[in-house]
Amino acid sequence: MGSGSFGVDPAILRALSEEIAAVKAMGVEIALVVGGGNIFRGINAPEGMDRVAADHMGMLATLINSLALQDSLESVGVTTRVLSALEIRQVAEPFIRRRALRHLEKGRVVILAAGTGNPYFSTDTAAALRAMEVKAEVLLKATKVDGVYTADPKTNPNAVFLPRVGWQEALERGLRVMDSTAISLCMDNKLPIIVFNIRVPGNIRRILVGEEVGSVVSE
């Protein structure tokens, strides 16, 4: 969305695509889960709208973003495949775990759209689920802040940055890392989460070469 209030910012797409391309050139296998809040967020649906219908609209918003990101990535030479939890065969392949793994083995960036395909589950939860399904080593949570804080740093000047935090602690303290279902999934399956600021160019590469960027949520 960039600095706008709605839609897709081509400059943001381009910058993100170039960063992903640079990381892909390092030989890293990458699977991406994109949200849809720049278009429609089911949980914030207008009063009176059925939550299930709203969540399905939100899933379609993530598919729109996934197609935009695919187009942008391929414009910088990165081969991609969009796999959707909702079947819309004209624009995306259906999500099949073995197919996703095969695309990753072939060196393609996989974009996983439409969340889990189920209402009441966020894209955070979808990211945690898909990360485990494709045997990811780490889940990178891209945000607009530098990591995990004791409170929202945008509204609370006394918020303290936490470079490391446990899954259980994040749940007990209600830290806004990801939603509780996503954190629980990661905790149960020992999948570390790194929360970082996507607005800082080069942060993804820095994380993958071992630099201390953002906050690590693990044991």
For each residue, the residues with C-beta under 8 A, 3 or more apart:
1: 4 5 6 7 8 9 12 37 38
2: 9 11 12
3: 9
4: 1 7 9
5: 1
6: 1 38 39
7: 1 4 38 39
8: 1 12 13 38 64 65 68
9: 1 2 3 4 12 13
10: 13 14 72
11: 2 14 15
12: 1 2 8 9 15 16
13: 8 9 10 16 17 68 69 72
14: 10 11 17 18 72 75 76
15: 11 12 18 19 201
16: 12 13 19 20 69 72 198
17: 13 14 20 21 69 72 73 75 76 78
18: 14 15 21 22 76
19: 15 16 22 23 201 202 204 205
20: 16 17 23 24 30 32 73 78 109 204
21: 17 18 24 25 73 76 77 78
22: 18 19 25 26 205
23: 19 20 26 28 30 204 205 208
24: 20 21 27 28 30 78 107 109
25: 21 22
26: 22 23 205 208
27: 24
28: 23 24 208
29: 104 105 107
30: 20 23 24 104 109 110
31: 100 104 109 110 111 112 130 131 134 136
32: 20 66 69 109 110 111 112
33: 111 112 115 123 126 127 130
34: 62 65 66 69 111 113 123
35: 38 62 65 123
36: 39 40 41 58 59 60 61 62 63 64 65 123
37: 1 40 41 61
38: 1 6 7 8 35 61 65
39: 6 7 36 61 64 65
40: 36 37 54 57 58 60 61
41: 36 37 44 45 58 61
42: 45 51 54 55 56 57 58 59 119
43: 54 55 58 122
44: 41
45: 41 42 49 51 53 54 57
46: 49
47:
48:
49: 45 46 53 54
50: 53 54
51: 42 45 54 55 119 120
52: 55 56 119 120
53: 45 49 50 56 57
54: 40 42 43 45 49 50 51 57 58
55: 42 43 51 52 58 59 119 120 121
56: 42 52 53 59 60 86 119
57: 40 42 45 53 54 60 61
58: 36 40 41 42 43 54 55 61 62 115
59: 36 42 55 56 62 63 85 86 113 114 115 117
60: 36 40 56 57 63 64 86 114
61: 36 37 38 39 40 41 57 58 64 65
62: 34 35 36 58 59 65 66 113 114 115 123
63: 36 59 60 66 67 82 84 86 88 91 92 113 114
64: 8 36 39 60 61 67 68
65: 8 34 35 36 38 39 61 62 68 69 113
66: 32 34 62 63 69 70 82 84 92 111 112 113
67: 63 64 70 71 82 91 92 113
68: 8 13 64 65 71 72
69: 13 16 17 32 34 65 66 72 73 80 111
70: 66 67 73 74 80 82 111
71: 67 68 74 75
72: 10 13 14 16 17 68 69 75 76
73: 17 20 21 69 70 76 78 80 109
74: 70 71 77 78 79 80
75: 14 17 71 72
76: 14 17 18 21 72 73
77: 21 74
78: 17 20 21 24 73 74 109
79: 74 107 108 109
80: 69 70 73 74 108 109 110 111
81: 93 103 108 109 110 111
82: 63 66 67 70 91 92 93 111 113
83: 92 93 94 95 96 99 100 103 110 111 112 113
84: 63 66 87 88 91 92 93 94 95 112 113 114
85: 59 95 112 113 114 115 116 117 118 126
86: 56 59 60 63 113 114 117
87: 84 94
88: 63 84 91 92
89: 92 93 94
90:
91: 63 67 82 84 88
92: 63 66 67 82 83 84 88 89 113
93: 81 82 83 84 89 96 99
94: 83 84 87 89
95: 83 84 85 99 100 112 114 117
96: 83 93 99 100
97: 100 101 133 134
98: 101 102
99: 83 93 95 96 102 103
100: 31 83 95 96 97 103 104 110 112 130 133 134
101: 97 98 104 105 134 135
102: 98 99 105 106
103: 81 83 99 100 106 108 110
104: 29 30 31 100 101 107 108 110 134
105: 29 101 102
106: 102 103
107: 24 29 79 104
108: 79 80 81 103 104
109: 20 24 30 31 32 73 78 79 80 81
110: 30 31 32 80 81 83 100 103 104 134
111: 31 32 33 34 66 69 70 80 81 82 83
112: 31 32 33 66 83 84 85 95 100 126 130
113: 34 59 62 63 65 66 67 82 83 84 85 86 92
114: 59 60 62 63 84 85 86 95 117
115: 33 58 59 62 85 118 121 122 123 125 126
116: 85 121 125 126 129
117: 59 85 86 95 114
118: 85 115 121
119: 42 51 52 55 56
120: 51 52 55
121: 55 115 116 118 125 126 181
122: 43 115 125 126 178 179 181 182
123: 33 34 35 36 62 115 126 127
124: 127 128 141 178 179 181 182
125: 115 116 121 122 128 129 178 179 181 182 185
126: 33 85 112 115 116 121 122 123 129 130
127: 33 123 124 130 131 139 141 178 182
128: 124 125 131 132 139 178 181 182 183 185 186 191
129: 116 125 126 132 133 185
130: 31 33 100 112 126 127 133 134 136
131: 31 127 128 134 136 139 186 191
132: 128 129 135 136 185 189 191
133: 97 100 129 130
134: 31 97 100 101 104 110 130 131
135: 101 132
136: 31 130 131 132 139 191
137:
138: 191 192 193 194
139: 127 128 131 136 186 191 192 193 194
140: 193 194 196 204 207
141: 124 127 177 178 193 194 195 196
142: 196 197 198
143: 147 195 196 197 198
144: 197 198 199
145: 149 153 154 197
146: 153 161 196 197 200 214 215
147: 143 161 162 163 195 196 197 214 215
148: 161 162 165 170 175 176 177 195 214 215 217
149: 145 152 153 159 160 161 162 175
150: 159 160 162 173 175
151: 155 156 158 159
152: 149 155 156 159 176
153: 145 146 149 156 157 159 161
154: 145
155: 151 152
156: 151 152 153 159
157: 153
158: 151
159: 149 150 151 152 153 156
160: 149 150
161: 146 147 148 149 153 215
162: 147 148 149 150 165 175 215
163: 147 212 215 216
164: 215 216 217 218
165: 148 162 169 170 175 177 215 216 217
166: 169 170 217 218 219
167: 170 171 183 184 186 187 193 217 218 219
168: 171 172 187
169: 165 166 172 173 175
170: 148 165 166 167 173 175 177 183 217
171: 167 168 174 180 183 184 187
172: 168 169
173: 150 169 170
174: 171
175: 148 149 150 162 165 169 170
176: 148 152
177: 141 148 165 170 183 193 195 215 217
178: 122 124 125 127 128 141 182 183 186 193
179: 122 124 125 182 183
180: 171 183 184
181: 121 122 124 125 128 184 185
182: 122 124 125 127 128 178 179 185 186
183: 128 167 170 171 177 178 179 180 186 187 193 217
184: 167 171 180 181 187 188
185: 125 128 129 132 181 182 188 189 191
186: 128 131 139 167 178 182 183 189 190 191 192 193 217
187: 167 168 171 183 184 190
188: 184 185
189: 132 185 186
190: 186 187 219
191: 128 131 132 136 138 139 185 186
192: 138 139 186 216 217 218
193: 138 139 140 141 167 177 178 183 186 216 217 218
194: 138 139 140 141 207 213 214 215 216 217
195: 141 143 147 148 177 214 215 217
196: 140 141 142 143 146 147 200 203 204 207 213 214 215
197: 142 143 144 145 146 147 200 203 214
198: 16 142 143 144 203 204
199: 144
200: 146 196 197 203
201: 15 19
202: 19 205 206
203: 196 197 198 200 206 207 213 214
204: 19 20 23 140 196 198 207 208
205: 19 22 23 26 202 208 209
206: 202 203 209 211 213
207: 140 194 196 203 204 210 211 213 214
208: 23 26 28 204 205
209: 205 206
210: 207
211: 206 207
212: 163
213: 194 196 203 206 207
214: 146 147 148 194 195 196 197 203 207
215: 146 147 148 161 162 163 164 165 177 194 195 196
216: 163 164 165 192 193 194
217: 148 164 165 166 167 170 177 183 186 192 193 194 195
218: 164 166 167 192 193
219: 166 167 190
